[in-house]
Amino acid sequence: MSPVAPRQRKTIAAKESSPHSWYVADVEGKTLGRAAAKIASVLRGKTKATFTPHVDTGDFVVVVNAEKVRLTGKKWTDKLYRHHSLHPGGLAEYSAEKLVRRHPTELVKRAVWGMLPKGPLGRRIYKKLKVYAGTAHPHAAQQPKPLVLP
């Protein structure tokens, strides 16, 4: 008798044309880092069984109430966000408190961007993130499902 050969399993690589769902995440009162990690995971597609590292299989995420996100400890005053104009002496530093006052959505955008891969794939994934300061958003036609955040 010859031994039975083990069953061959194929590795499935997702295609670019996989369907993208829409989710809405309310970050009011949520901790910034934990919420951003969950949002980045959904954007990247890691919550799907068809996740492929080199393919954009993620979903769209609409974030509402971005100005009401929570930071722990003394991060509102001590955490600095930097921007440089590429001119001599063009470094601008803002505390998290000032950044939210000037650009209410920027805190969430920067946190999610830091958790995405850098390069062409990361930039394409980042375009699927829609962040709004209030509760209103123009994506009701896509019928977004609620995204449960930690």
C-alpha positions in Angstrom: 0.0 0.0 0.0 1.2 3.4 -0.9 0.8 6.3 1.6 -2.0 8.7 1.0 -0.7 12.1 -0.1 -1.8 15.0 2.0 -4.5 17.3 0.6 -3.0 20.2 -1.3 -4.2 23.7 -0.1 -3.9 26.7 -2.3 -2.9 30.1 -1.0 -5.6 32.5 -2.1 -4.4 36.0 -3.1 -7.2 38.6 -3.3 -7.8 40.6 -6.4 -7.9 44.4 -6.6 -11.6 44.3 -7.6 -12.9 42.9 -4.2 -16.0 44.8 -3.0 -15.4 47.6 -0.4 -17.9 48.1 2.4 -18.5 51.4 4.2 -18.4 51.9 8.0 -19.1 54.8 10.2 -17.1 55.2 13.4 -18.1 57.6 16.2 -15.0 58.5 18.2 -16.7 60.8 20.7 -15.2 60.0 24.1 -13.0 57.2 22.6 -9.2 57.0 23.3 -7.4 58.2 20.2 -4.8 55.4 19.8 -7.2 52.5 20.4 -9.7 54.0 18.0 -7.1 54.7 15.3 -5.7 51.2 15.6 -9.2 49.7 14.9 -9.8 52.1 12.0 -6.4 51.4 10.4 -7.1 47.7 10.7 -10.4 48.0 8.8 -8.9 50.4 6.2 -6.1 47.9 5.6 -8.5 44.9 5.3 -7.0 42.9 8.2 -10.5 42.1 9.5 -11.4 40.1 6.3 -10.6 36.5 5.6 -9.2 37.6 2.1 -6.5 39.9 3.6 -3.5 40.1 1.3 -0.6 42.3 2.4 0.2 43.8 -1.1 -3.4 44.4 -2.2 -5.9 47.0 -1.0 -8.7 44.8 0.3 -9.9 47.2 3.0 -13.1 49.1 3.5 -14.0 52.8 3.6 -14.3 54.3 7.1 -16.2 57.5 7.9 -15.1 59.0 11.2 -17.5 61.4 12.9 -17.1 63.6 16.1 -13.3 63.8 15.5 -13.0 66.9 17.7 -14.4 65.0 20.7 -11.7 62.3 20.8 -10.0 61.6 24.1 -6.3 61.7 25.0 -5.0 60.2 28.2 -2.6 61.8 30.7 -1.1 65.2 29.8 -1.0 64.6 26.1 -3.3 67.6 25.4 -0.5 69.9 26.5 2.7 67.8 26.2 2.3 66.0 22.9 3.7 68.1 20.1 2.8 67.9 16.4 5.4 69.3 14.0 5.2 70.7 10.5 8.0 72.2 8.4 7.5 74.6 5.5 10.9 73.5 3.9 12.1 77.1 4.3 14.9 78.0 6.8 13.3 78.4 10.2 10.0 77.1 9.0 9.4 74.6 11.8 6.0 74.9 13.4 5.1 73.0 16.6 1.6 72.7 17.9 0.3 71.0 21.1 -2.5 68.6 20.6 -4.9 71.1 22.1 -3.9 73.8 19.6 -4.0 71.4 16.7 -7.6 70.4 17.5 -8.6 74.1 17.8 -7.1 74.9 14.4 -7.9 71.7 12.5 -10.4 69.5 14.4 -10.0 66.4 12.1 -6.2 66.5 11.9 -5.5 64.6 15.2 -7.4 61.5 14.0 -6.0 61.7 10.5 -2.4 61.8 11.7 -3.0 58.9 14.2 -4.4 56.7 11.5 -1.8 57.6 8.9 1.0 56.6 11.4 -0.5 53.1 11.5 -0.7 52.5 7.8 2.1 51.3 5.5 4.1 54.0 3.9 4.4 54.1 0.1 2.0 53.9 -2.8 -0.3 51.2 -1.2 -0.5 53.2 2.1 -1.4 56.4 0.2 -4.2 54.6 -1.7 -5.5 53.0 1.6 -5.4 56.4 3.3 -7.8 57.9 0.7 -10.5 55.7 1.9 -10.6 57.5 5.3 -13.1 60.3 5.6 -13.0 62.3 8.8 -15.5 64.9 9.9 -15.5 67.2 13.0 -19.3 66.9 13.7 -21.9 64.2 13.4 -23.0 65.1 9.8 -21.3 63.5 6.8 -22.2 63.3 3.1 -21.9 59.5 2.8 -25.4 58.4 3.7 -26.0 57.2 0.2 -23.3 54.5 0.7 -25.4 53.1 3.7 -22.4 52.8 6.1 -22.6 50.2 8.9 -21.6 51.2 12.4 -18.1 50.3 13.4 -17.7 49.3 17.0 -14.6 50.8 18.6 -12.9 49.7 21.8 
